[in-house]
Amino acid sequence: MSSHLSYAEALLVGALQGVTELFPVSSLGHSVLLPAVLGGRWAVDLNVSTPESPYLAFIVGLHVATAAALLVFFWRDWVRIVSGFVTSLRYRRIQTPAERLAWLIVLATIPVGLSGLALEHVFRTTLGKPVPAAVFLTLNGLALYGAELMRRRTRVPTTACTGESTYQATPGSMGNAVDDRLSQLPMPHGVLIGCAQILALLPGISRSGITMVAGMTRELSHEEAARFSFLLATPIILAAGLLKIPDLFGPLGNGIHGEVLVGSLASFVSAYFAVRFLTRYFETRTLTPFAIYCVLAGAASLLWLTLR
């Protein structure tokens, strides 16, 4: 049975990618499990472990669209961060909050960037299968819940550096308060949080979720951990997409450019509204609902796949 990609599949998977990439529930895990659970053509067309599947070229477009949504939402923040990086190089200093945050993001991105280049293909082809994805999705939920339990026991304050936050998020603006608090994170802690993203190479482990867990262990609040997670994810997701752009315009992308466009638009829209929702959600709420979902979805998928 040969693999293709329909517009219905493109629309659904694109919208799903935009949401699950940013919600702490693993986009790769859902990309593996959904086709397997649905079966039929979906299982053939949307198989990420198949080396020559057009689905791989399709995913490139989705990643670029998701990163574009993050850039649009946080554009003011990225202007400040890039400006801070430029002034840091120009004056050979790391003093202002923007300069410190720029270097935190740079240093925290290097480990996962190198690991992705070395391990992404191996992990995707060997572990990008339904049963491992279900197991890792369950473990992802346990990690999220474990972080919440640890936080309650240690009684970490709402904000790690300056106490209760009075900052109210607005679309596309980090705000000086959250920005300044994140910039005070010690560089080794920032690198450690960035390294947590390496685990997201495993299907079922959420990039945003595991980064938030790492941030919370470094005494970031939910709001700070989520915001730092989104900023760290932007260059990684964008680089992963741009690195494989040749696949999209090569043989793997032949005949599916229309589907890629539809899926990418769906991914952009869903990612934009997902990050808008989450930046407000984590001002006052926790990871617990996502933890419960991942454990239930992972366990149910595992039972379905092994007993059917």
C-alpha positions in Angstrom: 0.0 0.0 0.0 1.7 3.2 -1.1 1.8 6.3 1.0 0.2 9.6 0.1 -1.4 12.5 2.0 -5.0 13.8 1.7 -6.2 17.3 2.4 -8.3 16.0 5.3 -5.2 14.4 6.8 -3.2 17.6 6.2 -5.8 19.8 7.9 -6.3 17.6 10.9 -2.6 16.9 11.5 -1.6 20.5 10.9 -4.1 21.8 13.5 -3.0 19.0 15.9 0.7 19.9 15.4 0.2 23.5 16.2 -1.6 22.7 19.5 0.4 19.7 20.7 3.8 21.3 19.9 3.1 24.0 22.5 0.7 22.2 25.0 2.8 19.9 27.2 1.5 16.7 25.6 4.0 15.9 22.8 3.3 16.7 19.1 5.5 13.8 17.9 3.8 11.4 20.3 0.4 12.3 18.9 1.7 12.2 15.3 2.7 8.6 15.9 -0.3 7.5 18.0 -3.2 9.1 16.1 -2.6 7.3 12.8 -1.9 4.0 14.6 -5.2 4.2 16.6 -7.2 5.3 13.5 -5.6 2.6 11.3 -6.2 2.1 7.6 -4.9 4.8 5.2 -4.0 7.1 8.1 -1.5 4.5 9.5 0.2 4.3 6.1 0.1 7.9 5.1 1.2 9.3 8.5 4.0 7.0 9.4 7.0 9.0 10.7 9.3 6.0 11.0 9.2 5.3 7.2 12.4 6.8 5.7 10.9 7.8 2.4 7.4 8.9 3.4 6.1 12.2 2.1 4.8 12.7 5.6 8.4 13.7 6.6 8.4 16.6 4.0 4.9 17.6 5.3 6.2 17.8 8.9 8.9 20.3 7.7 6.2 22.8 6.7 4.3 22.3 9.9 7.4 23.0 12.0 8.2 26.2 10.1 4.6 27.3 10.5 4.6 26.6 14.2 7.8 28.6 14.7 6.4 31.4 12.6 3.4 31.6 14.9 5.7 31.9 18.0 7.7 34.6 16.3 4.6 36.6 15.5 3.2 36.2 19.0 6.5 37.1 20.7 7.9 39.5 18.1 8.4 42.4 20.5 10.3 40.0 22.8 12.5 38.8 20.0 13.3 42.3 18.9 14.5 43.0 22.4 16.4 39.7 22.6 18.2 40.1 19.3 19.0 43.7 20.1 20.4 42.6 23.4 22.6 40.0 21.6 23.9 42.6 19.2 24.7 45.1 21.9 26.4 42.4 23.9 28.7 41.6 21.0 29.3 45.2 20.2 30.2 46.3 23.7 31.6 43.0 24.9 29.4 42.8 27.9 26.4 40.9 29.4 24.8 43.4 31.7 21.2 44.3 30.7 18.3 41.9 31.1 18.0 41.7 27.3 21.7 40.8 27.0 21.5 38.2 29.7 18.3 36.6 28.3 19.8 36.5 24.8 22.8 34.6 26.0 20.7 32.3 28.2 18.7 31.3 25.0 21.9 30.9 22.9 23.7 28.7 25.5 20.6 26.7 26.3 19.9 26.0 22.7 23.3 24.6 21.7 23.0 21.2 23.5 19.7 20.2 22.0 20.7 21.5 18.6 23.8 19.3 18.5 21.8 16.3 20.0 19.1 16.7 17.4 21.6 16.6 14.5 23.1 13.5 15.9 20.1 11.5 17.3 16.9 12.7 15.6 17.0 10.2 12.7 18.0 7.2 15.0 15.3 8.0 17.6 12.6 8.6 15.0 13.2 5.4 13.0 13.8 3.2 16.0 11.4 4.6 18.6 8.9 6.5 16.3 6.5 3.6 16.6 3.1 3.4 18.4 4.0 1.3 21.4 7.2 3.2 22.5 5.3 6.5 21.9 2.4 5.4 24.2 4.9 4.4 26.9 6.8 7.7 26.6 3.5 9.7 26.6 2.6 8.0 29.9 6.0 8.8 31.3 5.6 12.4 30.2 2.4 12.7 32.2 4.1 11.2 35.3 7.0 13.7 34.9 4.5 16.6 34.8 2.7 15.4 37.8 5.9 14.6 39.7 7.0 18.2 39.1 3.7 19.5 40.6 4.1 17.2 43.7 7.7 18.3 44.2 6.6 22.0 43.9 3.9 21.6 46.6 6.3 19.9 49.0 8.9 22.5 48.6 6.3 25.3 48.7 8.0 27.4 45.9 6.5 30.9 45.7 4.5 32.0 42.7 7.5 33.8 41.2 11.0 32.6 41.8 12.8 36.0 42.0 10.5 38.7 43.1 7.4 37.2 44.6 3.8 37.4 43.4 3.6 38.7 39.8 1.4 41.7 38.9 2.2 41.4 35.2 -0.7 40.8 32.9 0.2 39.1 29.6 -0.7 40.8 26.3 -0.4 39.2 22.9 3.2 39.3 21.6 4.7 41.0 24.7 6.7 39.4 27.4 6.7 42.4 29.6 9.6 43.8 31.5 8.7 42.1 34.8 8.8 38.5 33.5 11.7 39.4 31.2 13.8 40.8 34.1 13.0 37.8 36.3 14.0 35.3 33.6 17.2 37.2 32.9 18.3 36.6 36.5 18.4 32.9 36.0 22.0 31.7 36.5 23.6 30.6 33.2 24.2 27.0 34.3 20.5 26.7 35.3 19.5 28.0 31.9 21.7 25.5 30.1 20.3 22.6 32.3 16.7 23.6 31.3 17.8 23.8 27.7 19.3 20.3 27.9 15.9 18.9 29.0 14.7 19.5 25.5 16.9 16.6 24.4 14.4 14.2 25.9 11.8 15.6 23.5 13.5 13.7 20.7 11.7 10.7 22.3 8.2 10.4 20.8 5.7 11.1 23.6 8.0 13.4 25.6 6.8 17.0 25.3 9.4 19.7 24.5 7.4 22.4 26.4 6.4 20.0 29.2 9.8 18.7 30.0 11.3 22.1 29.7 8.7 23.5 32.1 9.5 20.6 34.5 13.2 21.5 34.4 12.4 25.1 34.9 10.2 24.4 37.9 13.0 22.4 39.5 15.1 25.5 39.2 12.4 27.4 41.1 10.8 29.2 38.2 7.1 29.8 38.5 4.7 28.2 36.1 4.4 31.4 34.1 8.2 31.9 33.9 8.8 28.3 33.0 6.2 28.4 30.3 7.5 31.6 28.8 11.1 30.5 28.9 10.0 27.2 27.3 8.3 29.0 24.4 11.3 31.2 23.8 13.7 28.3 23.8 11.5 26.3 21.5 11.3 28.9 18.8 14.8 28.7 17.4 14.9 24.9 17.7 11.6 24.3 15.9 12.5 26.9 13.2 16.0 25.4 12.7 14.6 21.9 12.5 12.2 23.0 9.8 14.6 25.1 7.8 17.3 22.4 7.9 15.0 20.0 6.1 13.4 22.4 3.6 15.3 20.6 0.8 13.1 17.6 1.6 10.0 19.6 1.0 11.1 20.8 -2.4 12.8 17.5 -3.3 11.3 14.1 -4.4 9.6 13.6 -1.0 7.5 16.7 -1.5 6.4 16.0 -5.0 2.6 16.1 -5.4 1.8 17.3 -1.8 2.7 21.0 -2.0 -1.0 21.9 -1.7 -1.5 19.6 1.3 1.6 21.2 2.9 0.2 24.7 2.4 -3.2 23.7 4.0 -1.5 21.9 6.9 0.9 24.7 7.5 -1.8 27.3 7.6 -3.7 25.2 10.1 -0.6 24.7 12.2 0.1 28.4 12.2 -3.4 29.4 13.3 -3.7 26.7 16.0 -0.2 27.4 17.3 -0.9 31.1 17.6 -4.0 30.6 19.6 -2.4 27.8 21.7 0.5 30.0 22.8 -2.0 32.9 23.5 -4.1 30.6 25.7 -1.1 29.0 27.5 0.6 32.3 28.4 -2.5 33.3 30.3 -3.3 29.8 31.6 0.0 29.4 33.4 -0.3 32.7 35.2 -2.6 31.0 37.7 -2.8 27.3 36.9 -0.7 24.2 36.9 0.5 21.2 34.8 -1.8 18.7 36.5 -4.6 18.5 33.9 -2.0 17.9 31.2 -0.4 15.3 33.3 -3.7 13.4 33.8 -4.4 13.6 30.1 -1.0 12.2 29.1 -1.2 9.3 31.6 -4.7 8.4 30.5 -4.1 8.8 26.7 -0.8 7.0 26.9 -2.1 4.1 28.9 -5.3 3.8 26.8 -3.3 3.8 23.6 -0.9 1.2 24.9 -3.8 -1.1 25.9 -5.5 -0.6 22.5 -2.3 -1.3 20.6 -1.4 -4.4 22.5 -4.8 -6.0 23.0 -6.6 -5.4 19.7 
